[in-house]
Amino acid sequence: MPRRTCLGCREVKDKSALVRLASRDGALTVDKRSELPGRGAYVCRNEACLKEAYRKKDAFGRALRSRLIIPEEKEMLREFPTGS
Ligand SMILES: [Zn+2]
């Protein structure tokens, strides 16, 4: 199982324990089914880590190595799967 680093808490976890965020039409989106091509950013399945990632400006753009439209945090949280 590949391991990835959470952009929020920086812990390294199995990919399956993380939520993938990727670019769709140049905008950051929750990639619920891991179907979007290209690089992904990973965040633990909890709101705190998503919020923490949002606090680190440019974290998403760096992870995806591209300029991105970043939706508002509350918009992203609506799509964000929490719990397990
Ligand atoms: Zn985390």
PDB file of the backbone (N, CA, C, O) and the ligand in Angstrom, with CONECT records:
HET     ZN  A 101       1
ATOM      1  N   MET A   1       0.854  -1.210   0.000  1.00  0.00           N
ATOM      2  CA  MET A   1       0.000   0.000   0.000  1.00  0.00           C
ATOM      3  C   MET A   1       0.877   1.242   0.000  1.00  0.00           C
ATOM      4  O   MET A   1       1.685   1.438   0.908  1.00  0.00           O
ATOM      5  N   PRO A   2       0.719   2.077  -1.014  1.00  0.00           N
ATOM      6  CA  PRO A   2       1.535   3.297  -1.037  1.00  0.00           C
ATOM      7  C   PRO A   2       1.211   4.209   0.135  1.00  0.00           C
ATOM      8  O   PRO A   2       0.084   4.241   0.627  1.00  0.00           O
ATOM      9  N   ARG A   3       2.208   4.938   0.564  1.00  0.00           N
ATOM     10  CA  ARG A   3       2.012   5.833   1.697  1.00  0.00           C
ATOM     11  C   ARG A   3       2.196   7.276   1.245  1.00  0.00           C
ATOM     12  O   ARG A   3       3.031   7.585   0.395  1.00  0.00           O
ATOM     13  N   ARG A   4       1.405   8.127   1.831  1.00  0.00           N
ATOM     14  CA  ARG A   4       1.442   9.538   1.467  1.00  0.00           C
ATOM     15  C   ARG A   4       1.451  10.391   2.725  1.00  0.00           C
ATOM     16  O   ARG A   4       1.083   9.939   3.810  1.00  0.00           O
ATOM     17  N   THR A   5       1.878  11.629   2.555  1.00  0.00           N
ATOM     18  CA  THR A   5       1.946  12.551   3.681  1.00  0.00           C
ATOM     19  C   THR A   5       0.713  13.452   3.692  1.00  0.00           C
ATOM     20  O   THR A   5       0.341  14.027   2.669  1.00  0.00           O
ATOM     21  N   CYS A   6       0.096  13.564   4.845  1.00  0.00           N
ATOM     22  CA  CYS A   6      -1.035  14.482   5.012  1.00  0.00           C
ATOM     23  C   CYS A   6      -0.516  15.919   4.992  1.00  0.00           C
ATOM     24  O   CYS A   6       0.456  16.249   5.672  1.00  0.00           O
ATOM     25  N   LEU A   7      -1.167  16.754   4.214  1.00  0.00           N
ATOM     26  CA  LEU A   7      -0.744  18.155   4.131  1.00  0.00           C
ATOM     27  C   LEU A   7      -1.046  18.925   5.407  1.00  0.00           C
ATOM     28  O   LEU A   7      -0.481  19.991   5.650  1.00  0.00           O
ATOM     29  N   GLY A   8      -1.942  18.376   6.218  1.00  0.00           N
ATOM     30  CA  GLY A   8      -2.300  19.065   7.451  1.00  0.00           C
ATOM     31  C   GLY A   8      -1.315  18.746   8.563  1.00  0.00           C
ATOM     32  O   GLY A   8      -0.558  19.615   8.996  1.00  0.00           O
ATOM     33  N   CYS A   9      -1.323  17.490   9.028  1.00  0.00           N
ATOM     34  CA  CYS A   9      -0.493  17.121  10.183  1.00  0.00           C
ATOM     35  C   CYS A   9       0.875  16.578   9.789  1.00  0.00           C
ATOM     36  O   CYS A   9       1.715  16.343  10.658  1.00  0.00           O
ATOM     37  N   ARG A  10       1.117  16.372   8.485  1.00  0.00           N
ATOM     38  CA  ARG A  10       2.395  15.878   7.960  1.00  0.00           C
ATOM     39  C   ARG A  10       2.690  14.431   8.358  1.00  0.00           C
ATOM     40  O   ARG A  10       3.816  13.965   8.183  1.00  0.00           O
ATOM     41  N   GLU A  11       1.718  13.730   8.879  1.00  0.00           N
ATOM     42  CA  GLU A  11       1.933  12.319   9.178  1.00  0.00           C
ATOM     43  C   GLU A  11       1.888  11.517   7.885  1.00  0.00           C
ATOM     44  O   GLU A  11       1.136  11.834   6.963  1.00  0.00           O
ATOM     45  N   VAL A  12       2.705  10.476   7.836  1.00  0.00           N
ATOM     46  CA  VAL A  12       2.718   9.594   6.674  1.00  0.00           C
ATOM     47  C   VAL A  12       1.783   8.429   6.953  1.00  0.00           C
ATOM     48  O   VAL A  12       1.928   7.741   7.963  1.00  0.00           O
ATOM     49  N   LYS A  13       0.840   8.210   6.074  1.00  0.00           N
ATOM     50  CA  LYS A  13      -0.169   7.171   6.289  1.00  0.00           C
ATOM     51  C   LYS A  13      -0.418   6.396   5.005  1.00  0.00           C
ATOM     52  O   LYS A  13      -0.031   6.820   3.916  1.00  0.00           O
ATOM     53  N   ASP A  14      -1.075   5.249   5.156  1.00  0.00           N
ATOM     54  CA  ASP A  14      -1.504   4.515   3.975  1.00  0.00           C
ATOM     55  C   ASP A  14      -2.457   5.396   3.177  1.00  0.00           C
ATOM     56  O   ASP A  14      -3.286   6.119   3.728  1.00  0.00           O
ATOM     57  N   LYS A  15      -2.311   5.309   1.883  1.00  0.00           N
ATOM     58  CA  LYS A  15      -3.145   6.094   0.986  1.00  0.00           C
ATOM     59  C   LYS A  15      -4.633   5.935   1.295  1.00  0.00           C
ATOM     60  O   LYS A  15      -5.409   6.882   1.178  1.00  0.00           O
ATOM     61  N   SER A  16      -5.014   4.722   1.691  1.00  0.00           N
ATOM     62  CA  SER A  16      -6.431   4.445   1.928  1.00  0.00           C
ATOM     63  C   SER A  16      -6.987   5.212   3.126  1.00  0.00           C
ATOM     64  O   SER A  16      -8.199   5.385   3.251  1.00  0.00           O
ATOM     65  N   ALA A  17      -6.100   5.669   4.002  1.00  0.00           N
ATOM     66  CA  ALA A  17      -6.551   6.399   5.183  1.00  0.00           C
ATOM     67  C   ALA A  17      -6.668   7.893   4.904  1.00  0.00           C
ATOM     68  O   ALA A  17      -7.082   8.668   5.766  1.00  0.00           O
ATOM     69  N   LEU A  18      -6.301   8.278   3.700  1.00  0.00           N
ATOM     70  CA  LEU A  18      -6.263   9.700   3.364  1.00  0.00           C
ATOM     71  C   LEU A  18      -7.301  10.031   2.292  1.00  0.00           C
ATOM     72  O   LEU A  18      -7.765   9.163   1.552  1.00  0.00           O
ATOM     73  N   VAL A  19      -7.641  11.297   2.236  1.00  0.00           N
ATOM     74  CA  VAL A  19      -8.547  11.777   1.193  1.00  0.00           C
ATOM     75  C   VAL A  19      -7.699  12.410   0.102  1.00  0.00           C
ATOM     76  O   VAL A  19      -6.814  13.218   0.380  1.00  0.00           O
ATOM     77  N   ARG A  20      -7.975  12.040  -1.127  1.00  0.00           N
ATOM     78  CA  ARG A  20      -7.190  12.606  -2.237  1.00  0.00           C
ATOM     79  C   ARG A  20      -7.853  13.881  -2.759  1.00  0.00           C
ATOM     80  O   ARG A  20      -9.061  13.923  -2.991  1.00  0.00           O
ATOM     81  N   LEU A  21      -7.053  14.892  -2.931  1.00  0.00           N
ATOM     82  CA  LEU A  21      -7.527  16.125  -3.550  1.00  0.00           C
ATOM     83  C   LEU A  21      -6.751  16.277  -4.845  1.00  0.00           C
ATOM     84  O   LEU A  21      -5.542  16.049  -4.887  1.00  0.00           O
ATOM     85  N   ALA A  22      -7.443  16.660  -5.887  1.00  0.00           N
ATOM     86  CA  ALA A  22      -6.770  16.789  -7.175  1.00  0.00           C
ATOM     87  C   ALA A  22      -7.412  17.915  -7.964  1.00  0.00           C
ATOM     88  O   ALA A  22      -8.395  18.524  -7.542  1.00  0.00           O
ATOM     89  N   SER A  23      -6.836  18.164  -9.098  1.00  0.00           N
ATOM     90  CA  SER A  23      -7.312  19.275  -9.917  1.00  0.00           C
ATOM     91  C   SER A  23      -8.342  18.796 -10.940  1.00  0.00           C
ATOM     92  O   SER A  23      -8.133  17.826 -11.669  1.00  0.00           O
ATOM     93  N   ARG A  24      -9.455  19.515 -10.961  1.00  0.00           N
ATOM     94  CA  ARG A  24     -10.439  19.273 -12.024  1.00  0.00           C
ATOM     95  C   ARG A  24     -10.673  20.605 -12.717  1.00  0.00           C
ATOM     96  O   ARG A  24     -11.141  21.565 -12.104  1.00  0.00           O
ATOM     97  N   ASP A  25     -10.348  20.652 -13.980  1.00  0.00           N
ATOM     98  CA  ASP A  25     -10.457  21.903 -14.745  1.00  0.00           C
ATOM     99  C   ASP A  25      -9.739  23.058 -14.044  1.00  0.00           C
ATOM    100  O   ASP A  25     -10.219  24.191 -14.039  1.00  0.00           O
ATOM    101  N   GLY A  26      -8.602  22.755 -13.463  1.00  0.00           N
ATOM    102  CA  GLY A  26      -7.795  23.805 -12.850  1.00  0.00           C
ATOM    103  C   GLY A  26      -8.216  24.224 -11.456  1.00  0.00           C
ATOM    104  O   GLY A  26      -7.643  25.146 -10.876  1.00  0.00           O
ATOM    105  N   ALA A  27      -9.220  23.543 -10.918  1.00  0.00           N
ATOM    106  CA  ALA A  27      -9.666  23.879  -9.569  1.00  0.00           C
ATOM    107  C   ALA A  27      -9.474  22.676  -8.650  1.00  0.00           C
ATOM    108  O   ALA A  27      -9.693  21.530  -9.043  1.00  0.00           O
ATOM    109  N   LEU A  28      -9.062  22.964  -7.427  1.00  0.00           N
ATOM    110  CA  LEU A  28      -8.873  21.887  -6.460  1.00  0.00           C
ATOM    111  C   LEU A  28     -10.225  21.285  -6.094  1.00  0.00           C
ATOM    112  O   LEU A  28     -11.190  22.004  -5.836  1.00  0.00           O
ATOM    113  N   THR A  29     -10.278  19.967  -6.078  1.00  0.00           N
ATOM    114  CA  THR A  29     -11.529  19.299  -5.769  1.00  0.00           C
ATOM    115  C   THR A  29     -11.258  18.017  -4.999  1.00  0.00           C
ATOM    116  O   THR A  29     -10.161  17.463  -5.075  1.00  0.00           O
ATOM    117  N   VAL A  30     -12.246  17.550  -4.264  1.00  0.00           N
ATOM    118  CA  VAL A  30     -12.109  16.295  -3.541  1.00  0.00           C
ATOM    119  C   VAL A  30     -12.269  15.164  -4.550  1.00  0.00           C
ATOM    120  O   VAL A  30     -13.297  15.051  -5.217  1.00  0.00           O
ATOM    121  N   ASP A  31     -11.253  14.344  -4.648  1.00  0.00           N
ATOM    122  CA  ASP A  31     -11.251  13.254  -5.621  1.00  0.00           C
ATOM    123  C   ASP A  31     -11.744  11.988  -4.924  1.00  0.00           C
ATOM    124  O   ASP A  31     -10.962  11.091  -4.610  1.00  0.00           O
ATOM    125  N   LYS A  32     -13.033  11.932  -4.693  1.00  0.00           N
ATOM    126  CA  LYS A  32     -13.602  10.862  -3.867  1.00  0.00           C
ATOM    127  C   LYS A  32     -13.294   9.469  -4.377  1.00  0.00           C
ATOM    128  O   LYS A  32     -13.059   8.552  -3.589  1.00  0.00           O
ATOM    129  N   ARG A  33     -13.294   9.309  -5.667  1.00  0.00           N
ATOM    130  CA  ARG A  33     -13.062   7.965  -6.214  1.00  0.00           C
ATOM    131  C   ARG A  33     -11.659   7.780  -6.764  1.00  0.00           C
ATOM    132  O   ARG A  33     -11.386   6.814  -7.476  1.00  0.00           O
ATOM    133  N   SER A  34     -10.782   8.696  -6.436  1.00  0.00           N
ATOM    134  CA  SER A  34      -9.406   8.630  -6.952  1.00  0.00           C
ATOM    135  C   SER A  34      -9.383   8.396  -8.447  1.00  0.00           C
ATOM    136  O   SER A  34      -8.682   7.512  -8.938  1.00  0.00           O
ATOM    137  N   GLU A  35     -10.151   9.189  -9.162  1.00  0.00           N
ATOM    138  CA  GLU A  35     -10.262   8.984 -10.601  1.00  0.00           C
ATOM    139  C   GLU A  35      -9.637  10.119 -11.405  1.00  0.00           C
ATOM    140  O   GLU A  35      -9.473  10.013 -12.621  1.00  0.00           O
ATOM    141  N   LEU A  36      -9.292  11.200 -10.721  1.00  0.00           N
ATOM    142  CA  LEU A  36      -8.737  12.326 -11.471  1.00  0.00           C
ATOM    143  C   LEU A  36      -7.269  12.071 -11.783  1.00  0.00           C
ATOM    144  O   LEU A  36      -6.525  11.564 -10.944  1.00  0.00           O
ATOM    145  N   PRO A  37      -6.861  12.424 -12.991  1.00  0.00           N
ATOM    146  CA  PRO A  37      -5.464  12.196 -13.380  1.00  0.00           C
ATOM    147  C   PRO A  37      -4.538  13.237 -12.746  1.00  0.00           C
ATOM    148  O   PRO A  37      -4.981  14.234 -12.176  1.00  0.00           O
ATOM    149  N   GLY A  38      -3.265  12.973 -12.866  1.00  0.00           N
ATOM    150  CA  GLY A  38      -2.277  13.942 -12.394  1.00  0.00           C
ATOM    151  C   GLY A  38      -1.925  13.738 -10.945  1.00  0.00           C
ATOM    152  O   GLY A  38      -2.271  12.733 -10.324  1.00  0.00           O
ATOM    153  N   ARG A  39      -1.238  14.709 -10.434  1.00  0.00           N
ATOM    154  CA  ARG A  39      -0.779  14.620  -9.056  1.00  0.00           C
ATOM    155  C   ARG A  39      -1.931  14.839  -8.095  1.00  0.00           C
ATOM    156  O   ARG A  39      -2.920  15.495  -8.424  1.00  0.00           O
ATOM    157  N   GLY A  40      -1.789  14.288  -6.919  1.00  0.00           N
ATOM    158  CA  GLY A  40      -2.805  14.481  -5.900  1.00  0.00           C
ATOM    159  C   GLY A  40      -2.200  15.048  -4.633  1.00  0.00           C
ATOM    160  O   GLY A  40      -1.004  14.910  -4.373  1.00  0.00           O
ATOM    161  N   ALA A  41      -3.041  15.679  -3.862  1.00  0.00           N
ATOM    162  CA  ALA A  41      -2.652  16.121  -2.525  1.00  0.00           C
ATOM    163  C   ALA A  41      -3.448  15.250  -1.552  1.00  0.00           C
ATOM    164  O   ALA A  41      -4.585  14.877  -1.839  1.00  0.00           O
ATOM    165  N   TYR A  42      -2.860  14.933  -0.423  1.00  0.00           N
ATOM    166  CA  TYR A  42      -3.521  14.017   0.502  1.00  0.00           C
ATOM    167  C   TYR A  42      -3.703  14.645   1.865  1.00  0.00           C
ATOM    168  O   TYR A  42      -2.824  15.331   2.388  1.00  0.00           O
ATOM    169  N   VAL A  43      -4.877  14.385   2.425  1.00  0.00           N
ATOM    170  CA  VAL A  43      -5.215  14.934   3.732  1.00  0.00           C
ATOM    171  C   VAL A  43      -5.932  13.836   4.507  1.00  0.00           C
ATOM    172  O   VAL A  43      -6.705  13.069   3.933  1.00  0.00           O
ATOM    173  N   CYS A  44      -5.673  13.763   5.825  1.00  0.00           N
ATOM    174  CA  CYS A  44      -6.375  12.783   6.658  1.00  0.00           C
ATOM    175  C   CYS A  44      -7.885  13.002   6.543  1.00  0.00           C
ATOM    176  O   CYS A  44      -8.366  14.074   6.177  1.00  0.00           O
ATOM    177  N   ARG A  45      -8.588  11.950   6.868  1.00  0.00           N
ATOM    178  CA  ARG A  45     -10.031  11.992   6.775  1.00  0.00           C
ATOM    179  C   ARG A  45     -10.640  12.744   7.954  1.00  0.00           C
ATOM    180  O   ARG A  45     -11.561  12.238   8.596  1.00  0.00           O
ATOM    181  N   ASN A  46     -10.159  13.901   8.240  1.00  0.00           N
ATOM    182  CA  ASN A  46     -10.808  14.696   9.282  1.00  0.00           C
ATOM    183  C   ASN A  46     -10.693  16.183   8.965  1.00  0.00           C
ATOM    184  O   ASN A  46      -9.739  16.633   8.331  1.00  0.00           O
ATOM    185  N   GLU A  47     -11.663  16.907   9.412  1.00  0.00           N
ATOM    186  CA  GLU A  47     -11.752  18.321   9.075  1.00  0.00           C
ATOM    187  C   GLU A  47     -10.561  19.119   9.572  1.00  0.00           C
ATOM    188  O   GLU A  47     -10.120  20.070   8.928  1.00  0.00           O
ATOM    189  N   ALA A  48     -10.043  18.715  10.735  1.00  0.00           N
ATOM    190  CA  ALA A  48      -8.937  19.475  11.324  1.00  0.00           C
ATOM    191  C   ALA A  48      -7.746  19.514  10.375  1.00  0.00           C
ATOM    192  O   ALA A  48      -7.098  20.551  10.229  1.00  0.00           O
ATOM    193  N   CYS A  49      -7.458  18.393   9.732  1.00  0.00           N
ATOM    194  CA  CYS A  49      -6.301  18.354   8.836  1.00  0.00           C
ATOM    195  C   CYS A  49      -6.562  19.162   7.571  1.00  0.00           C
ATOM    196  O   CYS A  49      -5.650  19.807   7.051  1.00  0.00           O
ATOM    197  N   LEU A  50      -7.778  19.136   7.075  1.00  0.00           N
ATOM    198  CA  LEU A  50      -8.084  19.959   5.906  1.00  0.00           C
ATOM    199  C   LEU A  50      -7.936  21.435   6.261  1.00  0.00           C
ATOM    200  O   LEU A  50      -7.377  22.220   5.496  1.00  0.00           O
ATOM    201  N   LYS A  51      -8.444  21.792   7.425  1.00  0.00           N
ATOM    202  CA  LYS A  51      -8.337  23.188   7.852  1.00  0.00           C
ATOM    203  C   LYS A  51      -6.889  23.594   8.034  1.00  0.00           C
ATOM    204  O   LYS A  51      -6.498  24.707   7.684  1.00  0.00           O
ATOM    205  N   GLU A  52      -6.090  22.682   8.586  1.00  0.00           N
ATOM    206  CA  GLU A  52      -4.675  22.968   8.785  1.00  0.00           C
ATOM    207  C   GLU A  52      -3.974  23.150   7.428  1.00  0.00           C
ATOM    208  O   GLU A  52      -3.132  24.033   7.266  1.00  0.00           O
ATOM    209  N   ALA A  53      -4.329  22.314   6.480  1.00  0.00           N
ATOM    210  CA  ALA A  53      -3.735  22.441   5.148  1.00  0.00           C
ATOM    211  C   ALA A  53      -4.102  23.786   4.536  1.00  0.00           C
ATOM    212  O   ALA A  53      -3.288  24.406   3.851  1.00  0.00           O
ATOM    213  N   TYR A  54      -5.315  24.229   4.782  1.00  0.00           N
ATOM    214  CA  TYR A  54      -5.738  25.535   4.272  1.00  0.00           C
ATOM    215  C   TYR A  54      -4.942  26.671   4.904  1.00  0.00           C
ATOM    216  O   TYR A  54      -4.704  27.706   4.281  1.00  0.00           O
ATOM    217  N   ARG A  55      -4.538  26.458   6.143  1.00  0.00           N
ATOM    218  CA  ARG A  55      -3.768  27.508   6.815  1.00  0.00           C
ATOM    219  C   ARG A  55      -2.376  27.658   6.216  1.00  0.00           C
ATOM    220  O   ARG A  55      -1.766  28.724   6.297  1.00  0.00           O
ATOM    221  N   LYS A  56      -1.878  26.574   5.610  1.00  0.00           N
ATOM    222  CA  LYS A  56      -0.554  26.651   5.000  1.00  0.00           C
ATOM    223  C   LYS A  56      -0.740  27.111   3.570  1.00  0.00           C
ATOM    224  O   LYS A  56      -1.003  26.303   2.679  1.00  0.00           O
ATOM    225  N   LYS A  57      -0.612  28.342   3.360  1.00  0.00           N
ATOM    226  CA  LYS A  57      -0.836  28.894   2.029  1.00  0.00           C
ATOM    227  C   LYS A  57       0.028  28.170   1.010  1.00  0.00           C
ATOM    228  O   LYS A  57       1.188  27.845   1.261  1.00  0.00           O
ATOM    229  N   ASP A  58      -0.564  27.933  -0.128  1.00  0.00           N
ATOM    230  CA  ASP A  58       0.149  27.326  -1.256  1.00  0.00           C
ATOM    231  C   ASP A  58       0.470  25.850  -1.067  1.00  0.00           C
ATOM    232  O   ASP A  58       1.125  25.247  -1.918  1.00  0.00           O
ATOM    233  N   ALA A  59       0.018  25.262   0.035  1.00  0.00           N
ATOM    234  CA  ALA A  59       0.318  23.844   0.242  1.00  0.00           C
ATOM    235  C   ALA A  59      -0.247  23.004  -0.903  1.00  0.00           C
ATOM    236  O   ALA A  59       0.405  22.077  -1.382  1.00  0.00           O
ATOM    237  N   PHE A  60      -1.431  23.326  -1.323  1.00  0.00           N
ATOM    238  CA  PHE A  60      -2.062  22.529  -2.383  1.00  0.00           C
ATOM    239  C   PHE A  60      -1.354  22.718  -3.723  1.00  0.00           C
ATOM    240  O   PHE A  60      -1.082  21.760  -4.447  1.00  0.00           O
ATOM    241  N   GLY A  61      -1.068  23.961  -4.025  1.00  0.00           N
ATOM    242  CA  GLY A  61      -0.382  24.245  -5.285  1.00  0.00           C
ATOM    243  C   GLY A  61       0.973  23.568  -5.348  1.00  0.00           C
ATOM    244  O   GLY A  61       1.395  23.086  -6.399  1.00  0.00           O
ATOM    245  N   ARG A  62       1.653  23.539  -4.201  1.00  0.00           N
ATOM    246  CA  ARG A  62       2.962  22.873  -4.146  1.00  0.00           C
ATOM    247  C   ARG A  62       2.814  21.377  -4.348  1.00  0.00           C
ATOM    248  O   ARG A  62       3.579  20.760  -5.089  1.00  0.00           O
ATOM    249  N   ALA A  63       1.822  20.797  -3.682  1.00  0.00           N
ATOM    250  CA  ALA A  63       1.637  19.350  -3.778  1.00  0.00           C
ATOM    251  C   ALA A  63       1.281  18.931  -5.201  1.00  0.00           C
ATOM    252  O   ALA A  63       1.727  17.890  -5.683  1.00  0.00           O
ATOM    253  N   LEU A  64       0.486  19.743  -5.857  1.00  0.00           N
ATOM    254  CA  LEU A  64       0.052  19.388  -7.208  1.00  0.00           C
ATOM    255  C   LEU A  64       0.969  19.962  -8.280  1.00  0.00           C
ATOM    256  O   LEU A  64       0.803  19.700  -9.472  1.00  0.00           O
ATOM    257  N   ARG A  65       1.923  20.738  -7.837  1.00  0.00           N
ATOM    258  CA  ARG A  65       2.865  21.374  -8.752  1.00  0.00           C
ATOM    259  C   ARG A  65       2.153  22.112  -9.874  1.00  0.00           C
ATOM    260  O   ARG A  65       2.515  21.997 -11.045  1.00  0.00           O
ATOM    261  N   SER A  66       1.155  22.857  -9.503  1.00  0.00           N
ATOM    262  CA  SER A  66       0.495  23.679 -10.512  1.00  0.00           C
ATOM    263  C   SER A  66      -0.233  24.827  -9.826  1.00  0.00           C
ATOM    264  O   SER A  66      -0.467  24.818  -8.618  1.00  0.00           O
ATOM    265  N   ARG A  67      -0.575  25.800 -10.631  1.00  0.00           N
ATOM    266  CA  ARG A  67      -1.400  26.894 -10.143  1.00  0.00           C
ATOM    267  C   ARG A  67      -2.826  26.394 -10.139  1.00  0.00           C
ATOM    268  O   ARG A  67      -3.294  25.782 -11.099  1.00  0.00           O
ATOM    269  N   LEU A  68      -3.501  26.664  -9.052  1.00  0.00           N
ATOM    270  CA  LEU A  68      -4.826  26.090  -8.887  1.00  0.00           C
ATOM    271  C   LEU A  68      -5.809  27.142  -8.426  1.00  0.00           C
ATOM    272  O   LEU A  68      -5.449  28.104  -7.748  1.00  0.00           O
ATOM    273  N   ILE A  69      -7.032  26.944  -8.800  1.00  0.00           N
ATOM    274  CA  ILE A  69      -8.095  27.701  -8.155  1.00  0.00           C
ATOM    275  C   ILE A  69      -8.430  26.918  -6.888  1.00  0.00           C
ATOM    276  O   ILE A  69      -8.766  25.735  -6.953  1.00  0.00           O
ATOM    277  N   ILE A  70      -8.339  27.577  -5.744  1.00  0.00           N
ATOM    278  CA  ILE A  70      -8.624  26.903  -4.482  1.00  0.00           C
ATOM    279  C   ILE A  70     -10.003  27.359  -3.998  1.00  0.00           C
ATOM    280  O   ILE A  70     -10.193  28.532  -3.676  1.00  0.00           O
ATOM    281  N   PRO A  71     -10.947  26.446  -3.947  1.00  0.00           N
ATOM    282  CA  PRO A  71     -12.272  26.841  -3.465  1.00  0.00           C
ATOM    283  C   PRO A  71     -12.215  27.267  -2.006  1.00  0.00           C
ATOM    284  O   PRO A  71     -11.272  26.941  -1.286  1.00  0.00           O
ATOM    285  N   GLU A  72     -13.214  27.983  -1.591  1.00  0.00           N
ATOM    286  CA  GLU A  72     -13.270  28.382  -0.193  1.00  0.00           C
ATOM    287  C   GLU A  72     -13.303  27.149   0.695  1.00  0.00           C
ATOM    288  O   GLU A  72     -13.815  26.093   0.322  1.00  0.00           O
ATOM    289  N   GLU A  73     -12.739  27.321   1.881  1.00  0.00           N
ATOM    290  CA  GLU A  73     -12.634  26.201   2.806  1.00  0.00           C
ATOM    291  C   GLU A  73     -13.994  25.569   3.092  1.00  0.00           C
ATOM    292  O   GLU A  73     -14.125  24.345   3.107  1.00  0.00           O
ATOM    293  N   LYS A  74     -14.999  26.406   3.316  1.00  0.00           N
ATOM    294  CA  LYS A  74     -16.297  25.834   3.676  1.00  0.00           C
ATOM    295  C   LYS A  74     -16.917  25.067   2.504  1.00  0.00           C
ATOM    296  O   LYS A  74     -17.669  24.113   2.699  1.00  0.00           O
ATOM    297  N   GLU A  75     -16.592  25.497   1.305  1.00  0.00           N
ATOM    298  CA  GLU A  75     -17.081  24.794   0.121  1.00  0.00           C
ATOM    299  C   GLU A  75     -16.420  23.414   0.034  1.00  0.00           C
ATOM    300  O   GLU A  75     -17.063  22.415  -0.288  1.00  0.00           O
ATOM    301  N   MET A  76     -15.127  23.390   0.329  1.00  0.00           N
ATOM    302  CA  MET A  76     -14.378  22.153   0.283  1.00  0.00           C
ATOM    303  C   MET A  76     -14.856  21.190   1.374  1.00  0.00           C
ATOM    304  O   MET A  76     -14.962  19.984   1.151  1.00  0.00           O
ATOM    305  N   LEU A  77     -15.138  21.739   2.544  1.00  0.00           N
ATOM    306  CA  LEU A  77     -15.582  20.888   3.654  1.00  0.00           C
ATOM    307  C   LEU A  77     -16.912  20.199   3.341  1.00  0.00           C
ATOM    308  O   LEU A  77     -17.187  19.101   3.825  1.00  0.00           O
ATOM    309  N   ARG A  78     -17.708  20.846   2.545  1.00  0.00           N
ATOM    310  CA  ARG A  78     -18.996  20.253   2.175  1.00  0.00           C
ATOM    311  C   ARG A  78     -18.797  18.948   1.405  1.00  0.00           C
ATOM    312  O   ARG A  78     -19.582  18.009   1.536  1.00  0.00           O
ATOM    313  N   GLU A  79     -17.738  18.906   0.606  1.00  0.00           N
ATOM    314  CA  GLU A  79     -17.457  17.728  -0.213  1.00  0.00           C
ATOM    315  C   GLU A  79     -16.582  16.707   0.522  1.00  0.00           C
ATOM    316  O   GLU A  79     -16.405  15.575   0.072  1.00  0.00           O
ATOM    317  N   PHE A  80     -16.056  17.130   1.632  1.00  0.00           N
ATOM    318  CA  PHE A  80     -14.999  16.353   2.273  1.00  0.00           C
ATOM    319  C   PHE A  80     -15.557  15.196   3.093  1.00  0.00           C
ATOM    320  O   PHE A  80     -16.371  15.420   3.989  1.00  0.00           O
ATOM    321  N   PRO A  81     -15.143  13.978   2.810  1.00  0.00           N
ATOM    322  CA  PRO A  81     -15.645  12.841   3.576  1.00  0.00           C
ATOM    323  C   PRO A  81     -14.965  12.768   4.945  1.00  0.00           C
ATOM    324  O   PRO A  81     -13.737  12.726   5.024  1.00  0.00           O
ATOM    325  N   THR A  82     -15.725  12.755   5.978  1.00  0.00           N
ATOM    326  CA  THR A  82     -15.128  12.642   7.319  1.00  0.00           C
ATOM    327  C   THR A  82     -15.581  11.337   7.958  1.00  0.00           C
ATOM    328  O   THR A  82     -16.477  10.661   7.453  1.00  0.00           O
ATOM    329  N   GLY A  83     -14.962  10.999   9.056  1.00  0.00           N
ATOM    330  CA  GLY A  83     -15.251   9.723   9.684  1.00  0.00           C
ATOM    331  C   GLY A  83     -14.608   8.611   8.869  1.00  0.00           C
ATOM    332  O   GLY A  83     -13.848   8.894   7.943  1.00  0.00           O
ATOM    333  N   SER A  84     -14.891   7.368   9.187  1.00  0.00           N
ATOM    334  CA  SER A  84     -14.257   6.286   8.424  1.00  0.00           C
ATOM    335  C   SER A  84     -15.220   5.198   8.019  1.00  0.00           C
ATOM    336  O   SER A  84     -14.821   4.229   7.374  1.00  0.00           O
TER     337      SER A  84
HETATM  338 ZN    ZN A 101      -3.486  14.735   8.935  1.00  0.00          ZN2+
END
